[in-house]
Amino acid sequence: MASGPLAGVKVLEFTQIIAGPFCCMLLADMGADVVKFEPLEGEPWRLMVELVPKESRVFASLNRGKKGVAMDMSRPEAQDAIHRMVKDADVVVINYRPGVAEQLRIDYETLSALNPRLIYCENTAFGRKGPLARRGGYDIVVQAMTGLMAGEAKMSGEVPTYIYPAVADYATGIQMANSISAALYVREKTGKGQRIDSTLMGTAIAMQTSQFTFIDAWDGETLPQMLQHVHQARLDRQSFLEQVQVHNRFRPVVAGNIYYRVYQTSDGFIAIGALSNALRLKVLAATGLKDSRFRPNGGFEVAPEGWDEEGPRLVAEAEALFMTRSTEEWAQTFEDHGVPAGALHFIEELFEHPQTLENGLVAELDHELLGHMRMVGPPFQMSETPLAPQGPSPTLGGNTDSVLMHAGFTPEDIDHMRSKGVIR
C-alpha cells in the first residue's frame, strides 16, 4: 500500500494529453489511489507514435502509478458506474473541452450533489468565463496568446515558434496538484469539498510576473505607446522580428550581458548565472574581465553613456575568452569562486549523471507491454512521508474489472456491460 502524504486519497481522473495526466501522476507519486478513465479506443496520447499497439513513450511518461479503466462514458450505464464510484471518491480531475463534462454527466454540479466533500478540479485553456470560454486550446495556442512565445522570440524562418517542452501544460499540472493538496487541507478543517478552476492561460501569464506588472508612475505613458506602435506594425504587415524591435524600443534589452548567458567553450558550452552585484564581481574575479559599470563607491550603473558600443565589445571579449578553456575547467573555476555555473546537456545524458542518480531523479519500472524502463522520479521528497512511483502506466482498460468490482459490481454485471460494448 502507498505510504506517501496522500495515501488513502481516492482520485478519479478524466484527463488526457499533458496537464491533467501530469497532475494526477504527481498525486499518485504522493500516494493517492488514482483511477484513470479513458474512452474505449484509449486517450489520444496512447496513440502518439505507438511503440506497441496502444502504448507510446509520451503516455508512459505521464501516467505511471495509475489504474486504468476503459469505457464508453457517453453510455448511461458507464455514467451510472462513475456516479457510484464518486460517492466514495475524494478528488475528481478533468480537463476535457468545455461542455464535455456536462454532456457526460460528470460536471461539478452533478458530482458534488452525490458527494458534497468532493474536491473537483477542472482545467481549461482559457477559463469558464469570457469570450474564449468555450474555445479549446493546446499549449502552443496559449503560448502564442499570452506572450510566452513572443518573449522567447525564437524563429523558424520569419515565424515565431513554440517553447519546448510544453511549459504551460507542465506548469499547470503542478499548479493543479498544488491546488488539490490545498483543497484537501481545507476539507480537513471544514469538512467541505469545493470546485477548483485552473487554466493554461492563467499559468502562462503567472510565469511572466515582471512583464505583466503595470506600475503607473513608470508605465503609464510608455506601455500605451508601445501597444499602439506594435498594433501599427501588424497593420503594416511588418515581420515578427521587426515587431520585436518595435517592442524593444519601449522595453529595451540592456547591451553587454556577460553575467547571465551561455558561452561556448573549447569543447562544449557552459551557462553562468550571476544576478547580484556580489556574484557579478566574482565572475570578473574568475575571468579577469573588466566592467566599467562598477563604480569605485561600489555602485553599478546599468547603462552608462557609451555603453551601447562598449557593451557588445565586452561580450565579444568574454566569448573569445571562454573559447580558450574546456567546459570542465571553467566549471571548476566558477565553483572555486562561488559562481553558479553548469555544462549544457541533452536530457538523455542525465540518465547516468551522478547528481540525478544520487537524488532519486531516475526511477526504474517494469511495464507489462513495454518492458523495463527508466524515467524521472518524484521531483521532490518528504522526510516523514516519502514519495515513490506506484508502478508503471496502466495498459488500456487493464484495471477495469478490479475497479468495478471494488465499486460493488458483480462479475455478471461486468460481463453484461462488456457484452453491450460499455467497457473494454
C-alpha positions as CSV (number, residue, x, y, z in Angstrom):
1,M,0.0,0.0,0.0
2,A,1.2,3.5,-0.8
3,S,2.7,5.4,2.2
4,G,3.1,8.9,0.7
5,P,1.5,12.1,2.1
6,L,-1.7,11.4,0.1
7,A,-2.1,7.7,1.0
8,G,-5.8,6.8,1.2
9,V,-6.9,9.7,-1.1
10,K,-9.0,8.4,-3.9
11,V,-8.8,10.3,-7.2
12,L,-10.9,9.8,-10.4
13,E,-9.1,11.1,-13.4
14,F,-10.8,12.2,-16.6
15,T,-7.9,13.8,-18.4
16,Q,-5.8,13.5,-21.5
17,I,-2.6,14.8,-23.1
18,I,-0.3,16.6,-20.6
19,A,-1.6,19.0,-17.9
20,G,-4.2,16.7,-16.3
21,P,-2.2,13.5,-16.6
22,F,0.9,15.1,-15.2
23,C,-1.1,16.5,-12.2
24,C,-2.5,13.0,-11.5
25,M,0.9,11.3,-11.8
26,L,2.2,13.7,-9.2
27,L,-0.7,12.9,-7.0
28,A,0.0,9.1,-7.5
29,D,3.7,9.7,-6.6
30,M,2.4,11.2,-3.3
31,G,0.5,8.0,-2.6
32,A,-3.0,8.8,-4.0
33,D,-5.1,6.0,-5.4
34,V,-5.6,7.3,-9.0
35,V,-8.1,5.7,-11.4
36,K,-7.8,7.0,-14.9
37,F,-10.8,6.8,-17.2
38,E,-10.3,6.5,-20.9
39,P,-12.5,6.0,-24.0
40,L,-12.6,2.5,-25.4
41,E,-10.0,3.4,-28.0
42,G,-7.7,5.0,-25.5
43,E,-6.8,8.6,-24.9
44,P,-5.0,10.4,-27.9
45,W,-1.6,10.3,-26.2
46,R,-1.6,6.5,-26.2
47,L,-1.8,6.6,-30.0
48,M,1.0,9.2,-30.4
49,V,3.9,7.3,-32.1
50,E,3.0,3.9,-30.7
51,L,5.9,1.7,-29.6
52,V,3.5,-1.3,-29.5
53,P,-0.3,-1.1,-30.1
54,K,-1.9,1.3,-27.7
55,E,1.3,2.2,-25.9
56,S,3.5,5.2,-26.5
57,R,6.5,6.8,-24.8
58,V,4.6,10.0,-24.1
59,F,1.7,8.2,-22.5
60,A,4.0,6.0,-20.3
61,S,5.9,9.1,-19.2
62,L,2.8,10.9,-17.9
63,N,0.6,8.1,-16.4
64,R,2.6,6.0,-14.1
65,G,1.2,4.7,-10.8
66,K,-2.5,4.8,-12.0
67,K,-5.2,2.2,-12.5
68,G,-6.8,2.2,-16.0
69,V,-10.4,1.9,-16.8
70,A,-11.7,2.0,-20.4
71,M,-15.4,2.7,-21.0
72,D,-17.8,4.5,-23.3
73,M,-18.6,7.3,-21.0
74,S,-21.4,8.5,-23.3
75,R,-23.5,5.5,-22.3
76,P,-25.9,5.8,-19.3
77,E,-24.5,2.5,-17.8
78,A,-21.0,4.0,-17.7
79,Q,-22.2,7.2,-16.2
80,D,-24.1,5.3,-13.5
81,A,-21.0,3.4,-12.7
82,I,-18.9,6.6,-12.4
83,H,-21.6,8.1,-10.1
84,R,-21.4,5.1,-7.8
85,M,-17.6,5.5,-7.6
86,V,-17.8,9.3,-7.0
87,K,-19.7,8.7,-3.7
88,D,-16.5,7.1,-2.3
89,A,-14.0,9.4,-4.0
90,D,-12.0,12.4,-2.7
91,V,-11.0,14.1,-5.9
92,V,-12.1,14.4,-9.5
93,V,-9.7,15.8,-12.0
94,I,-10.9,16.7,-15.5
95,N,-9.5,18.6,-18.5
96,Y,-11.9,17.9,-21.4
97,R,-13.0,20.6,-23.8
98,P,-15.6,23.0,-22.3
99,G,-19.1,21.4,-22.2
100,V,-17.9,17.8,-22.4
101,A,-18.3,17.3,-18.6
102,E,-21.9,18.3,-18.8
103,Q,-22.6,16.0,-21.7
104,L,-21.1,13.1,-19.8
105,R,-22.8,14.0,-16.5
106,I,-19.5,14.3,-14.7
107,D,-19.8,18.1,-14.2
108,Y,-19.3,19.6,-10.8
109,E,-23.0,20.3,-10.1
110,T,-23.9,16.6,-10.8
111,L,-21.0,15.1,-8.9
112,S,-20.9,17.4,-5.9
113,A,-24.6,16.6,-5.3
114,L,-23.6,13.0,-4.9
115,N,-20.6,13.8,-2.7
116,P,-20.5,17.2,-1.0
117,R,-17.0,16.5,0.3
118,L,-15.7,16.1,-3.3
119,I,-12.7,18.2,-4.5
120,Y,-13.4,18.8,-8.2
121,C,-10.5,20.3,-10.3
122,E,-11.3,21.3,-13.8
123,N,-8.6,22.6,-16.1
124,T,-9.4,24.5,-19.3
125,A,-7.4,26.5,-21.8
126,F,-8.9,30.0,-21.1
127,G,-11.3,29.7,-18.1
128,R,-15.1,29.3,-17.7
129,K,-15.9,33.0,-18.3
130,G,-15.2,35.5,-21.1
131,P,-15.4,35.4,-24.9
132,L,-12.9,32.4,-25.1
133,A,-14.6,30.2,-22.5
134,R,-15.9,27.7,-25.0
135,R,-12.7,27.6,-27.0
136,G,-10.4,24.6,-26.8
137,G,-6.7,25.2,-26.7
138,Y,-3.4,23.5,-26.6
139,D,-0.1,24.7,-25.1
140,I,1.1,26.2,-28.4
141,V,-2.0,28.3,-28.7
142,V,-1.7,29.6,-25.1
143,Q,2.0,30.3,-25.6
144,A,1.1,32.5,-28.6
145,M,-1.8,34.3,-26.9
146,T,-0.1,35.0,-23.6
147,G,3.2,36.4,-24.9
148,L,5.3,33.4,-23.8
149,M,6.2,32.8,-27.5
150,A,6.9,36.4,-28.2
151,G,9.0,36.8,-25.1
152,E,11.2,34.0,-26.3
153,A,11.3,35.4,-29.9
154,K,12.6,32.1,-31.3
155,M,12.3,31.9,-35.1
156,S,11.6,29.3,-37.7
157,G,12.3,31.4,-40.8
158,E,10.1,34.5,-40.4
159,V,7.7,32.9,-38.0
160,P,8.0,32.6,-34.2
161,T,8.0,29.1,-32.8
162,Y,6.9,27.5,-29.6
163,I,8.9,26.8,-26.5
164,Y,9.7,23.1,-25.9
165,P,8.7,21.3,-23.7
166,A,5.1,22.4,-23.3
167,V,5.8,24.7,-20.4
168,A,2.2,26.0,-19.9
169,D,0.9,22.4,-19.8
170,Y,3.5,21.1,-17.3
171,A,3.4,24.1,-15.1
172,T,-0.4,23.9,-15.0
173,G,-0.1,20.2,-13.9
174,I,2.0,21.3,-11.0
175,Q,-0.5,24.1,-10.2
176,M,-3.4,21.6,-10.2
177,A,-1.6,19.2,-7.9
178,N,-0.8,22.2,-5.6
179,S,-4.4,23.4,-5.5
180,I,-5.8,20.0,-4.9
181,S,-3.5,19.5,-2.0
182,A,-4.6,22.8,-0.5
183,A,-8.3,22.0,-1.0
184,L,-7.8,18.7,0.8
185,Y,-6.2,20.6,3.7
186,V,-9.2,22.9,3.8
187,R,-11.5,20.0,3.8
188,E,-9.7,18.5,6.8
189,K,-10.6,21.7,8.7
190,T,-14.1,22.4,7.4
191,G,-15.4,19.1,6.1
192,K,-16.4,20.8,2.8
193,G,-15.4,20.0,-0.7
194,Q,-15.0,22.6,-3.4
195,R,-14.5,23.4,-7.1
196,I,-11.1,24.3,-8.4
197,D,-10.7,26.0,-11.8
198,S,-7.2,26.1,-13.4
199,T,-6.3,27.4,-16.8
200,L,-3.4,27.2,-19.1
201,M,-3.8,30.9,-19.8
202,G,-3.6,31.8,-16.1
203,T,-0.4,29.7,-15.6
204,A,1.3,31.1,-18.7
205,I,0.6,34.7,-17.5
206,A,1.7,33.9,-13.9
207,M,5.1,32.8,-15.2
208,Q,5.7,36.2,-16.6
209,T,5.3,38.2,-13.4
210,S,7.7,41.1,-14.2
211,Q,6.5,41.6,-17.7
212,F,2.8,41.5,-16.6
213,T,3.3,44.2,-13.9
214,F,2.0,47.7,-14.7
215,I,3.4,50.4,-12.5
216,D,1.5,53.7,-13.2
217,A,4.4,56.0,-12.5
218,W,6.8,54.1,-14.8
219,D,4.5,52.5,-17.4
220,G,1.5,55.0,-17.6
221,E,2.8,56.6,-20.8
222,T,5.3,54.1,-22.2
223,L,3.2,50.9,-22.4
224,P,0.2,52.5,-24.2
225,Q,2.6,53.9,-26.8
226,M,4.3,50.6,-27.2
227,L,1.0,48.8,-27.8
228,Q,-0.1,51.4,-30.3
229,H,3.2,51.0,-32.3
230,V,3.0,47.2,-32.1
231,H,-0.5,47.3,-33.4
232,Q,0.5,49.6,-36.2
233,A,3.4,47.3,-37.1
234,R,1.0,44.5,-37.5
235,L,-1.3,46.6,-39.7
236,D,1.8,47.4,-41.8
237,R,2.5,43.7,-42.1
238,Q,5.9,44.0,-40.6
239,S,7.8,40.8,-39.9
240,F,7.8,39.3,-36.4
241,L,11.4,40.4,-35.9
242,E,10.5,43.9,-36.9
243,Q,7.7,43.8,-34.3
244,V,10.1,42.6,-31.7
245,Q,12.3,45.6,-32.5
246,V,9.3,47.9,-32.0
247,H,8.6,46.3,-28.7
248,N,12.2,46.5,-27.5
249,R,12.3,50.2,-28.2
250,F,10.0,50.7,-25.3
251,R,11.3,47.8,-23.2
252,P,14.9,47.7,-24.2
253,V,17.3,44.8,-23.6
254,V,20.4,46.2,-22.0
255,A,23.6,45.6,-24.0
256,G,26.6,43.9,-22.6
257,N,25.1,41.0,-20.6
258,I,28.1,38.8,-19.7
259,Y,26.8,37.5,-16.4
260,Y,23.7,35.5,-17.3
261,R,24.2,33.6,-20.5
262,V,25.6,30.5,-22.2
263,Y,29.1,30.5,-23.5
264,Q,30.8,28.2,-26.0
265,T,34.0,26.7,-24.6
266,S,36.8,24.8,-26.3
267,D,34.8,21.5,-26.1
268,G,31.2,22.4,-25.4
269,F,29.0,25.0,-23.7
270,I,28.6,26.4,-20.2
271,A,25.9,28.5,-18.6
272,I,26.6,31.0,-15.8
273,G,24.0,32.8,-13.7
274,A,25.1,35.9,-11.7
275,L,22.2,38.2,-10.9
276,S,23.6,40.1,-7.9
277,N,26.4,42.6,-7.9
278,A,28.3,40.3,-5.5
279,L,28.1,37.4,-8.0
280,R,29.0,39.7,-10.9
281,L,32.2,40.7,-9.1
282,K,33.0,37.1,-8.6
283,V,32.6,36.5,-12.3
284,L,35.1,39.3,-13.0
285,A,37.5,37.8,-10.5
286,A,37.2,34.4,-12.0
287,T,37.7,35.6,-15.6
288,G,39.9,38.6,-15.3
289,L,37.4,40.7,-17.3
290,K,36.9,44.4,-16.6
291,D,33.4,46.0,-16.5
292,S,33.4,49.8,-16.3
293,R,29.9,49.9,-15.0
294,F,31.1,49.1,-11.5
295,R,31.9,52.4,-9.7
296,P,34.7,53.0,-7.1
297,N,32.0,53.5,-4.4
298,G,30.6,50.0,-5.0
299,G,27.7,51.1,-7.2
300,F,26.7,49.6,-10.5
301,E,25.4,51.7,-13.4
302,V,23.2,49.5,-15.7
303,A,23.6,51.5,-18.9
304,P,26.1,54.4,-18.7
305,E,26.8,56.8,-21.6
306,G,28.5,54.9,-24.5
307,W,27.5,51.5,-23.2
308,D,25.7,50.6,-26.4
309,E,29.1,50.4,-28.1
310,E,31.2,49.3,-25.1
311,G,28.8,46.5,-24.0
312,P,29.0,44.5,-27.2
313,R,32.8,44.8,-27.1
314,L,32.8,43.3,-23.6
315,V,30.6,40.5,-24.7
316,A,32.9,39.7,-27.7
317,E,35.9,39.7,-25.3
318,A,34.1,37.3,-22.9
319,E,33.1,35.0,-25.7
320,A,36.6,34.8,-27.0
321,L,38.0,34.1,-23.5
322,F,35.6,31.2,-22.9
323,M,36.7,29.5,-26.0
324,T,40.3,29.2,-24.6
325,R,39.4,26.6,-21.9
326,S,37.3,23.5,-21.6
327,T,33.8,23.3,-20.0
328,E,35.1,21.3,-17.0
329,E,37.9,23.8,-16.5
330,W,35.5,26.7,-16.4
331,A,33.1,24.8,-14.2
332,Q,35.8,24.2,-11.6
333,T,37.0,27.8,-11.8
334,F,33.5,29.1,-11.2
335,E,32.9,26.6,-8.4
336,D,36.1,27.8,-6.7
337,H,34.9,31.4,-7.0
338,G,31.3,30.7,-5.8
339,V,29.6,31.4,-9.2
340,P,26.6,29.3,-10.2
341,A,27.5,27.6,-13.5
342,G,26.8,24.3,-15.3
343,A,27.5,22.5,-18.5
344,L,24.9,22.2,-21.3
345,H,23.4,18.7,-21.6
346,F,20.9,16.9,-23.7
347,I,18.3,15.5,-21.3
348,E,19.2,11.9,-22.2
349,E,22.7,12.4,-20.8
350,L,21.2,12.7,-17.3
351,F,20.2,9.0,-17.0
352,E,23.7,8.2,-15.8
353,H,24.6,11.6,-14.2
354,P,25.6,11.1,-10.6
355,Q,23.5,14.1,-9.5
356,T,20.3,12.7,-10.8
357,L,21.0,9.2,-9.6
358,E,22.0,10.2,-6.0
359,N,19.0,12.4,-5.6
360,G,16.4,9.8,-6.7
361,L,15.6,11.5,-10.0
362,V,15.8,8.3,-12.1
363,A,13.1,5.7,-11.4
364,E,13.2,2.2,-12.8
365,L,9.9,0.4,-13.6
366,D,8.7,-2.7,-15.4
367,H,5.8,-2.3,-17.8
368,E,3.6,-5.2,-18.8
369,L,3.9,-4.4,-22.6
370,L,6.9,-2.1,-22.9
371,G,9.2,-4.0,-20.5
372,H,11.9,-2.4,-18.3
373,M,12.0,1.4,-18.4
374,R,13.7,4.3,-16.7
375,M,12.1,7.7,-16.2
376,V,12.2,10.7,-14.0
377,G,11.5,10.0,-10.3
378,P,9.4,12.2,-8.0
379,P,10.7,15.8,-8.3
380,F,10.7,16.5,-4.5
381,Q,10.9,14.4,-1.4
382,M,9.5,14.5,2.2
383,S,11.3,13.1,5.2
384,E,8.3,11.5,7.0
385,T,6.1,10.6,4.1
386,P,8.5,9.8,1.2
387,L,7.2,9.8,-2.4
388,A,7.7,6.9,-4.7
389,P,6.5,5.8,-8.1
390,Q,3.5,3.5,-7.5
391,G,4.0,1.4,-10.7
392,P,4.1,1.9,-14.5
393,S,1.4,3.4,-16.6
394,P,-1.7,1.2,-17.0
395,T,-2.5,-0.7,-20.1
396,L,-5.7,0.3,-21.8
397,G,-8.5,-0.9,-19.6
398,G,-6.1,-3.1,-17.6
399,N,-7.9,-2.5,-14.3
400,T,-11.5,-2.1,-15.5
401,D,-12.7,-5.3,-13.8
402,S,-11.0,-4.8,-10.5
403,V,-12.1,-1.1,-10.2
404,L,-15.7,-2.0,-11.0
405,M,-15.7,-4.9,-8.6
406,H,-14.3,-2.7,-5.8
407,A,-17.2,-0.3,-6.5
408,G,-19.6,-3.2,-5.9
409,F,-20.3,-4.6,-9.4
410,T,-20.5,-8.4,-9.7
411,P,-18.7,-10.4,-12.3
412,E,-22.0,-10.9,-14.0
413,D,-22.6,-7.1,-14.1
414,I,-19.2,-6.6,-15.6
415,D,-19.7,-9.3,-18.2
416,H,-23.1,-7.7,-19.2
417,M,-21.5,-4.2,-19.6
418,R,-18.7,-5.7,-21.7
419,S,-21.2,-7.6,-23.9
420,K,-23.0,-4.3,-24.6
421,G,-19.8,-2.5,-25.5
422,V,-19.9,-0.2,-22.5
423,I,-16.4,-1.3,-21.2
424,R,-13.3,-2.7,-22.8
